[in-house]
Amino acid sequence: MIKLRLDRYWIVGLLITTLCSISMRAIAFVPPTDQITIGLDANYAPLQSVDKDGLPHGYDIDFTRELMKRMGIKYYYVPNLWNKVATSVLNGDTDLAMMVYSSYRKDTIYYSRPIFRLYYQVVYRKSDYKTFDFRNLKGKTFAFLNSRHISELVEREGGTCVKVNDLDQSFRELANGRYDAIICYRYQAKYFIDHYGLESLAREEISLQPREYCYVGHNKELIDAISLEIAKMDSEGLVDKIYGSEIKEGVSHHGVPMWIWYLSVIIILALISLYIFTLYRSRRKLQFTNAMLETNYNILEMSHMELEQTNHQLIEATARAEESSKMKTHFIQQISHEIRTPLNILSGFTQILTTPDLELGEDEKKQIANDIVTNTERITGLVNKMLELSDANSRNVIERTDKVSPNKIASEAIAKSMIADNPSLTFDLEIQPEVEKILLKTNMQAAVRALTLLLDNARKFSAKSADQHVKLHIEALPSSVQFAIEDNGIGVPAKEAEHIFDEFVQLDAYYEGTGIGLTVARSMARRMGGDIQLDTDFNPGARFVMTLPR
């Protein structure tokens, strides 16, 4: 390694950059001068509770203490029963509380970035069931903390709902036979069974959508600042450190068939191989930059300006390498989450199908089969995307042996993306009359795939409202045919016009996805002699333009 000489100009520049960064953070959020109030559930162990001396305890207390300390905010707790805590923060009487995300409340209150996701389990007496049968709930009594989608599930199947505010007492009542079962989060089931030594109770996974655990409040500026700080704490490993694996644990390993684990191992190995390959490429690029720097230093006639420029290039290369590493880490976390949900659903259906003496109607069997196929195709799609990414890194030309009309390419892509069948958005197709007379010499499969990925991207980022709109416009140019895909979504800053085509890049972490769709689409278009560009003049929303040679 070469020890770089840092002259006074470089040091002054670094100091100015640091001061600007600090100033921008200060402008972004100013901590309130007065104390804020935080609602506290007095009996929600182990996350939060109040002891006999009136002192708060729990994982949430430790996390909030660290969060408020980092943000410089003074606060005090307002303990109460859960129903009153929720009412208080929803009415604005309390500044902040910690709750699971609810789509029913998203328009009346602000939610922070999720701290982690919570998974459901059902708890029952071992003497009543070997495994719990969710296909026969009629006449059974379920206790749970107030939850609309649990109520709908139980009532739809003919069960009786008992909404409680005290899980501590409810677990002991379950053991004494008051309820048939309790539905709660996994960490709650484990905590109460272990805490009270309730060996007569058993617990198992259920295939309900996991819930996101967030801070809530009516102060948008405060919630946005909390979201940014949570992201930093997560990247520093503080969320894992404070909550531990007992709370943050994701997919349960209980009762999952071996074939699902074999599939999981294969997918994880593929992800690790992809990570090692991309990391190797990044390191080779960095080694090449370092080698160039050493060579330039060995030239005695190098001027001061050349040295400064080379030094700047090295800093930029290091920053890109660090950014690449962060993007790969985020990619692995995101793809793992994308895989967990269908694996959980497959696990649930497997348990149902393997339950002895369980009779299912033809409609139920057909629905289960459709859901298994859907989630298997979802996992297969993720694996295919990773394989496409590996192929996109090559520079092999895609053979153009098909003669096909642009209309045919468009109709195939629209069908595969199913964008025209989406009831939540309006899709328009505009084709110039001249286009209908053209035959392209191209690769049909690759062209359709590239256009499908662009349509999927437009659908995902179109406005989340009643006026969602996507348009595909096709026109003939002198030497090419242009496919323009427009949406009215969040848009892309002009400075990110090229960055979004890099691997694993996602400008908004709140949208699902792997960050490789645009990378694969542009690679396919260019290897067929065309290109994909972002129209930086289009506003509002985004407009991607794919050209294929005539």
C-alpha positions in Angstrom: 0.0 0.0 0.0 1.2 3.6 -0.7 0.9 6.1 2.0 -0.9 9.1 0.5 0.4 12.6 1.2 -2.5 14.8 2.5 -1.7 18.4 1.9 -3.4 21.4 3.5 -5.8 21.9 0.7 -7.2 18.4 1.0 -7.5 18.7 4.8 -9.4 22.1 4.5 -11.8 20.5 1.9 -12.4 17.6 4.2 -13.2 19.9 7.2 -15.6 22.0 5.1 -17.4 18.8 3.8 -17.8 17.6 7.4 -19.1 20.9 8.7 -21.6 21.0 5.8 -22.8 17.5 6.7 -23.3 18.5 10.3 -25.1 21.6 9.3 -27.5 19.7 7.0 -28.3 17.3 9.8 -29.1 20.2 12.1 -31.4 21.7 9.4 -33.1 18.4 8.7 -34.5 18.0 12.3 -34.4 20.3 15.4 -35.1 18.4 18.6 -38.1 19.9 20.6 -37.1 22.0 23.6 -39.9 20.6 25.7 -40.3 17.1 26.9 -42.4 14.7 24.7 -44.8 12.2 26.2 -44.5 8.5 25.3 -47.4 6.1 25.9 -46.3 2.9 27.8 -48.3 -0.3 28.2 -47.9 -1.2 31.8 -48.4 -4.9 31.2 -46.8 -5.9 27.8 -43.8 -7.9 28.9 -41.2 -8.5 27.8 -41.2 -5.5 25.4 -42.5 -3.0 28.0 -44.0 -3.1 31.5 -44.1 -1.3 34.9 -42.8 -3.0 38.1 -44.4 -2.7 41.5 -42.3 0.4 42.2 -43.7 2.2 39.1 -40.4 1.9 37.1 -40.6 1.0 33.4 -38.8 -2.1 32.1 -38.4 -4.1 28.8 -36.7 -4.2 25.4 -38.7 -1.2 24.2 -37.6 0.9 27.2 -33.9 0.2 26.5 -34.3 0.9 22.7 -36.2 4.1 23.2 -33.7 5.3 25.8 -30.8 4.9 23.3 -32.9 6.4 20.4 -33.9 9.5 22.4 -30.3 9.9 23.6 -28.9 9.9 20.1 -31.6 12.4 18.9 -31.2 14.7 21.9 -34.9 14.5 22.9 -36.2 14.7 26.4 -39.2 12.5 27.2 -41.2 10.9 30.0 -43.5 7.9 30.0 -47.3 7.9 30.5 -48.1 4.3 31.6 -51.6 2.9 31.2 -53.5 -0.2 29.9 -53.0 -0.9 26.2 -56.5 0.2 25.0 -56.0 3.6 26.7 -52.4 4.0 25.4 -53.6 3.4 21.8 -56.6 5.8 22.2 -54.3 8.5 23.7 -51.8 8.5 20.9 -54.4 8.2 18.1 -56.3 11.2 19.6 -53.0 13.2 19.9 -53.1 13.4 23.7 -49.7 11.5 23.8 -46.9 12.4 21.4 -45.5 8.9 20.7 -46.2 5.2 21.2 -45.0 1.9 19.8 -47.6 -0.1 17.8 -47.9 -2.5 14.9 -48.5 -0.9 11.4 -52.2 -0.8 10.4 -53.4 0.0 6.9 -56.7 1.2 8.5 -54.9 4.0 10.3 -52.2 5.0 7.8 -54.2 8.1 6.7 -54.8 9.4 10.2 -51.4 9.0 11.9 -47.8 8.6 10.9 -45.7 5.4 11.2 -41.9 5.3 11.4 -39.6 2.9 9.6 -40.3 -0.6 11.1 -37.9 -1.7 13.8 -38.6 -5.4 13.1 -41.5 -7.7 12.0 -43.6 -9.8 14.3 -44.8 -13.3 13.4 -47.9 -15.1 14.8 -48.3 -18.4 16.7 -51.3 -20.2 18.1 -51.1 -21.5 21.7 -53.3 -24.4 23.0 -53.4 -27.2 25.6 -51.5 -30.3 24.6 -54.2 -32.5 26.1 -56.8 -31.0 23.5 -54.8 -31.3 20.2 -51.8 -33.0 18.8 -51.7 -30.2 16.2 -54.1 -27.3 16.0 -56.7 -27.6 13.2 -57.4 -24.2 11.6 -59.9 -25.8 9.2 -62.4 -26.5 12.0 -62.8 -23.4 14.2 -66.5 -23.6 14.6 -67.5 -23.4 18.3 -63.9 -22.7 19.5 -63.0 -19.7 21.6 -59.9 -17.6 20.8 -58.3 -14.9 23.0 -56.1 -12.2 21.5 -55.1 -8.6 21.7 -57.4 -6.5 19.6 -56.6 -7.2 15.9 -59.1 -6.7 13.0 -57.6 -9.3 10.6 -57.5 -12.0 13.4 -61.2 -11.2 14.2 -62.1 -11.5 10.6 -60.3 -14.9 10.3 -61.9 -16.4 13.5 -65.4 -15.1 12.8 -65.3 -16.1 9.2 -64.7 -19.8 10.3 -67.4 -19.7 13.0 -65.2 -19.2 16.0 -65.7 -17.0 19.0 -63.5 -14.0 19.6 -62.4 -12.8 23.1 -60.4 -9.5 22.8 -58.2 -9.1 25.9 -55.9 -6.3 27.2 -53.8 -8.5 29.5 -52.0 -11.5 27.9 -50.3 -12.3 31.3 -53.6 -13.3 32.8 -55.0 -14.8 29.5 -52.2 -17.4 29.4 -53.0 -18.7 32.9 -56.7 -18.7 32.0 -55.9 -20.8 28.9 -54.0 -23.3 31.0 -57.1 -23.5 33.3 -59.4 -24.2 30.3 -61.2 -20.9 29.8 -60.2 -20.6 26.1 -59.5 -23.2 23.4 -56.5 -21.2 22.1 -54.6 -17.9 22.2 -53.3 -16.1 19.1 -50.3 -13.9 19.8 -46.9 -13.1 18.5 -44.1 -15.7 18.7 -42.0 -14.0 21.3 -45.0 -13.5 23.6 -45.9 -17.2 23.4 -42.4 -18.3 24.3 -42.1 -15.7 27.0 -45.3 -16.5 28.9 -44.9 -20.3 28.6 -41.3 -20.1 29.9 -42.0 -17.4 32.5 -44.9 -19.3 34.2 -43.6 -22.8 33.4 -46.8 -23.7 31.5 -45.6 -27.1 30.2 -49.2 -28.1 29.5 -49.3 -25.6 26.6 -48.0 -26.1 23.1 -47.4 -23.5 20.4 -47.1 -23.6 16.6 -46.8 -21.3 13.6 -49.8 -20.0 11.7 -49.7 -18.5 8.2 -50.7 -14.9 8.9 -49.0 -11.9 7.4 -46.3 -10.7 9.7 -46.8 -7.2 11.3 -44.4 -4.3 11.3 -43.5 -2.8 14.7 -43.1 1.0 14.6 -43.2 4.3 16.4 -46.5 6.2 15.8 -47.4 9.8 16.3 -49.0 12.9 14.7 -45.7 14.9 14.3 -44.5 13.9 10.8 -41.1 15.7 11.3 -40.5 13.8 14.5 -41.5 10.4 12.9 -39.3 11.0 9.8 -36.4 11.9 12.0 -37.0 8.7 14.1 -37.1 6.6 10.9 -33.7 8.0 9.8 -32.2 7.2 13.2 -33.6 3.7 13.3 -32.0 3.0 9.9 -28.6 4.2 11.3 -29.0 2.0 14.4 -30.0 -1.0 12.3 -26.9 -0.5 10.1 -24.7 -0.3 13.3 -26.2 -3.5 14.7 -27.8 -1.8 17.7 -31.3 -3.1 16.9 -30.1 -6.7 17.1 -27.9 -6.0 20.1 -30.8 -4.4 22.1 -33.6 -6.7 21.1 -31.7 -9.9 20.6 -32.6 -12.9 18.5 -35.4 -13.9 20.8 -37.5 -10.9 19.6 -36.1 -10.3 16.1 -36.2 -14.0 15.0 -37.8 -14.3 11.6 -39.0 -17.6 10.1 -39.8 -20.4 12.5 -38.1 -23.8 12.1 -40.9 -25.7 13.8 -42.5 -28.4 11.7 -41.1 -27.3 8.4 -40.6 -30.2 5.9 -37.1 -31.1 4.9 -37.7 -30.4 1.2 -38.4 -26.7 2.1 -35.1 -26.6 4.0 -33.2 -28.1 1.1 -34.7 -25.5 -1.2 -33.8 -22.8 1.3 -30.2 -24.0 1.5 -29.9 -24.0 -2.3 -31.2 -20.4 -2.5 -28.9 -19.3 0.3 -25.9 -20.9 -1.4 -26.8 -19.1 -4.6 -27.0 -15.8 -2.8 -23.7 -16.4 -1.1 -22.1 -17.3 -4.4 -23.5 -14.2 -6.0 -22.3 -12.0 -3.1 -18.7 -13.5 -3.3 -18.7 -13.0 -7.1 -19.7 -9.4 -6.9 -17.4 -8.7 -4.0 -14.5 -10.2 -6.0 -15.3 -8.0 -8.9 -15.4 -4.9 -6.7 -12.0 -5.8 -5.1 -10.4 -6.4 -8.5 -11.6 -2.9 -9.5 -10.1 -1.5 -6.3 -6.8 -3.4 -6.8 -6.6 -2.1 -10.4 -7.1 1.5 -9.1 -4.4 1.0 -6.5 -2.0 -0.4 -9.0 -2.6 2.6 -11.3 -1.9 4.9 -8.3 1.4 3.1 -7.5 2.5 3.4 -11.1 1.8 7.1 -11.2 3.7 7.6 -8.0 6.7 6.0 -9.5 6.8 8.6 -12.2 9.1 11.4 -10.8 7.7 14.0 -13.2 4.2 13.7 -11.8 2.9 17.2 -11.1 1.1 18.3 -7.9 -2.2 18.5 -9.9 -1.9 14.9 -11.1 -1.2 13.7 -7.6 -4.3 15.5 -6.2 -6.5 14.1 -9.0 -5.3 10.6 -8.5 -5.9 10.9 -4.7 -9.4 12.1 -5.4 -10.0 9.1 -7.7 -8.9 6.7 -5.0 -11.2 8.2 -2.4 -14.1 7.9 -4.9 -13.2 4.3 -5.7 -13.1 3.5 -2.0 -16.5 5.1 -1.4 -18.0 3.2 -4.4 -16.6 -0.1 -2.9 -18.1 0.7 0.5 -21.4 1.6 -1.2 -21.3 -1.6 -3.2 -20.8 -3.6 -0.1 -23.7 -1.9 1.7 -26.0 -2.5 -1.4 -25.1 -6.2 -1.4 -25.8 -6.5 2.3 -29.2 -4.8 1.8 -29.8 -7.0 -1.2 -29.3 -10.2 0.8 -31.5 -8.9 3.6 -34.2 -7.9 1.1 -34.1 -11.2 -0.9 -34.2 -13.2 2.4 -37.3 -11.4 3.4 -38.8 -11.9 -0.1 -38.2 -15.7 0.4 -39.5 -16.0 3.9 -43.1 -15.1 3.3 -43.8 -17.8 0.6 -41.8 -20.3 2.6 -44.0 -19.6 5.6 -47.1 -20.0 3.5 -45.8 -23.3 2.0 -45.0 -24.5 5.5 -48.6 -23.8 6.7 -50.2 -25.6 3.8 -47.8 -28.6 4.2 -48.9 -28.9 7.8 -52.6 -28.9 6.7 -52.1 -31.5 4.0 -50.1 -33.8 6.3 -52.6 -33.6 9.2 -53.9 -37.1 9.8 -57.7 -37.7 9.3 -58.2 -34.1 8.0 -60.8 -34.0 5.3 -60.8 -31.2 2.8 -63.4 -30.2 0.3 -62.6 -30.0 -3.4 -62.8 -26.2 -3.3 -60.4 -26.1 -0.4 -58.0 -28.5 -2.1 -58.1 -26.4 -5.3 -57.4 -23.2 -3.4 -54.5 -24.8 -1.4 -53.0 -26.1 -4.7 -53.3 -22.7 -6.4 -51.6 -21.0 -3.4 -48.8 -23.6 -3.3 -48.2 -23.1 -7.1 -48.3 -19.2 -6.7 -45.8 -19.2 -3.9 -43.5 -21.8 -5.5 -43.5 -19.6 -8.7 -42.7 -16.6 -6.6 -39.5 -18.3 -5.2 -38.7 -19.6 -8.7 -39.0 -16.0 -10.0 -36.5 -14.8 -7.4 -34.0 -17.5 -8.4 -34.5 -16.7 -12.1 -33.8 -13.0 -11.4 -30.5 -13.9 -9.8 -29.5 -16.0 -12.7 -30.5 -13.2 -15.1 -28.3 -10.8 -13.1 -25.3 -13.2 -13.5 -26.0 -13.3 -17.2 -26.3 -9.5 -17.4 -22.8 -9.1 -16.1 -21.5 -10.8 -19.3 -21.0 -8.8 -22.4 -22.1 -11.5 -24.8 -24.1 -10.3 -27.7 -27.7 -11.6 -27.8 -28.4 -13.2 -31.2 -31.1 -11.4 -33.2 -32.6 -14.2 -35.3 -36.4 -13.4 -34.9 -38.4 -11.2 -37.2 -41.3 -9.8 -35.1 -43.5 -6.7 -35.0 -43.2 -4.2 -32.1 -46.9 -4.8 -31.5 -46.2 -8.4 -30.8 -43.4 -7.6 -28.3 -45.7 -5.1 -26.5 -48.6 -7.5 -26.3 -46.4 -10.3 -24.9 -44.8 -8.0 -22.3 -48.2 -6.7 -21.2 -49.6 -10.2 -20.8 -46.6 -11.4 -18.8 -46.6 -8.3 -16.5 -50.4 -8.5 -16.1 -50.4 -4.7 -15.8 -53.5 -4.3 -17.9 -55.4 -6.7 -15.5 -54.5 -4.6 -12.4 -57.7 -3.1 -11.0 -55.9 -0.5 -9.0 -54.3 1.4 -11.9 -55.2 2.7 -15.4 -53.0 1.4 -18.2 -52.9 3.0 -21.7 -51.2 1.7 -24.9 -50.4 4.1 -27.7 -49.0 2.9 -31.0 -48.1 5.1 -34.0 -49.7 3.9 -37.2 -46.2 3.6 -38.9 -45.2 1.1 -36.3 -47.7 -1.5 -37.5 -45.8 -1.8 -40.8 -42.4 -2.5 -39.2 -40.7 -5.9 -38.6 -37.7 -5.9 -36.2 -34.8 -8.2 -36.5 -34.3 -9.0 -32.8 -34.5 -11.6 -30.1 -38.1 -12.0 -29.2 -37.6 -13.6 -25.8 -35.0 -11.0 -24.6 -37.0 -8.0 -26.0 -40.2 -9.2 -24.2 -38.3 -9.8 -21.0 -36.7 -6.3 -21.0 -40.0 -4.6 -21.7 -41.7 -6.7 -19.0 -39.2 -5.6 -16.4 -39.8 -1.9 -17.3 -43.6 -2.4 -17.0 -43.2 -4.2 -13.6 -41.0 -1.2 -12.4 -43.6 1.3 -13.5 -46.5 -0.6 -11.8 -44.5 -0.8 -8.5 -43.6 2.9 -8.4 -46.8 4.4 -9.7 -48.7 6.7 -7.4 -50.3 4.9 -4.4 -53.7 6.5 -4.9 -56.9 6.3 -6.9 -55.3 7.9 -10.0 -52.5 5.4 -10.6 -51.6 5.5 -14.2 -49.1 3.8 -16.5 -48.8 4.4 -20.3 -46.8 2.5 -23.0 -46.1 4.6 -26.1 -44.5 3.0 -29.2 -43.2 5.1 -32.1 -40.9 4.6 -35.1 -37.7 6.5 -35.5 -35.4 6.6 -38.6 -33.1 3.7 -37.4 -35.0 2.3 -34.4 -38.3 1.7 -32.6 -38.9 3.4 -29.3 -40.9 2.0 -26.4 -41.6 4.7 -23.8 -43.0 3.6 -20.4 -44.5 6.5 -18.3 -45.8 6.4 -14.7 -47.1 9.0 -12.3 -45.2 7.7 -9.3 -42.4 9.1 -7.0 -40.0 9.8 -9.9 -36.2 9.7 -10.0 -33.9 12.6 -9.3 -31.9 13.6 -12.4 -28.6 13.1 -10.5 -29.6 9.4 -10.1 -30.4 8.8 -13.8 -27.4 6.4 -14.2 -27.1 5.2 -10.7 -30.5 3.5 -10.7 -29.2 1.1 -13.4 -26.4 -0.2 -11.1 -26.8 -3.5 -9.3 -28.9 -3.7 -6.1 -29.8 0.1 -6.2 -33.1 1.0 -4.5 -33.7 4.7 -4.0 -36.6 4.1 -1.6 -36.2 1.4 1.0 -40.0 1.3 1.7 -40.7 -0.3 -1.7 -40.3 -4.1 -2.0 -37.9 -5.5 -4.6 -34.3 -6.6 -5.2 -32.9 -3.7 -7.1 -31.8 -5.7 -10.1 -34.7 -5.3 -12.6 -33.4 -2.2 -14.3 -29.9 -3.6 -14.4 -31.0 -6.8 -16.3 -33.3 -4.8 -18.6 -30.6 -2.4 -19.8 -28.1 -5.2 -20.2 -30.5 -7.2 -22.5 -31.3 -4.1 -24.6 -27.7 -3.1 -25.1 -26.6 -6.6 -26.0 -29.3 -6.5 -28.8 -27.9 -3.3 -30.1 -30.4 -1.0 -28.4 -30.5 0.9 -25.1 -32.6 2.0 -22.1 -32.4 5.5 -20.7 -34.3 7.6 -18.1 -35.9 10.7 -19.5 -34.8 13.3 -16.9 -37.1 16.0 -18.4 -40.3 14.0 -17.6 -42.2 15.2 -14.6 -44.1 14.2 -12.4 -43.3 10.5 -12.2 -40.8 8.7 -14.4 -40.3 7.9 -18.1 -38.0 5.1 -19.2 -37.3 4.8 -23.0 -36.1 1.5 -24.6 -34.9 1.6 -28.2 -34.4 -1.5 -30.4 -32.6 -1.2 -33.8 -34.8 -1.6 -37.0 
